[in-house]
Amino acid sequence: MGNTAFGRMGEDRACLYLEEKGMTLVTRNFRCKHGEIDLIMKDGSVFVFVEVKTRRSRLYGEPIEAVTVYKQRHIRYTAEVFLLARHLHDVRIRFDVVEVMMAPGRAVRLRHTRNAF
């Protein structure tokens, strides 16, 4: 399985997990010229911008470690573009990270970090 399909599977798992926790999906893979946001959810009245990091192992560290300050800046800018494009002003927002570990022969493990940055 290629990296794109593997990442998509992780996003599917993360989305289902968040929906089970009571969140509502707004859109997936929102893109603008400066970045992409994997999942945009609503948690009550709060817009939640979610970065999903899917890994097979921790060989290169924890998945959340890949959400660098540079990546965070692009996610924040992309979130701003999303909100402005929909004329959403004075709304509450949050940035979360969902780590998905899908190692062959092991149970899928998810870790959700609210207000990750």
HUQUISUL-V286735 format. One record per backbone hydrogen bond with DSSP energy under -1.0 kcal/mol. CO is the residue of the C=O (numbers start at 0). NH is the residue of the N-H. Records with the same first field share a line. If there is no record, write none. Layout:
CO: NH  NH
//
This chain:
1: 5
2: 6
3: 7
4: 8
5: 9
6: 10
7: 11
8: 12
9: 13
10: 14
11: 15
12: 16
13: 17
14: 18
15: 19
16: 20
17: 22
18: 21
23: 41
26: 39
29: 36
31: 34
34: 31
36: 29
37: 28
38: 49
39: 25  26
40: 47
41: 23
42: 45
45: 42
46: 93
47: 40
48: 95
49: 38
50: 97
52: 99
54: 101
57: 60
61: 64
62: 65
63: 66
65: 67
67: 71
68: 72
69: 73
70: 74
71: 75
72: 76
73: 77
74: 78
75: 79
76: 80
77: 81
78: 82
79: 83
80: 84
81: 85
82: 87
83: 86
91: 46
93: 48
94: 115
95: 50
96: 112
97: 52
98: 110
99: 54
100: 108
102: 105
108: 100
110: 98
112: 96
//
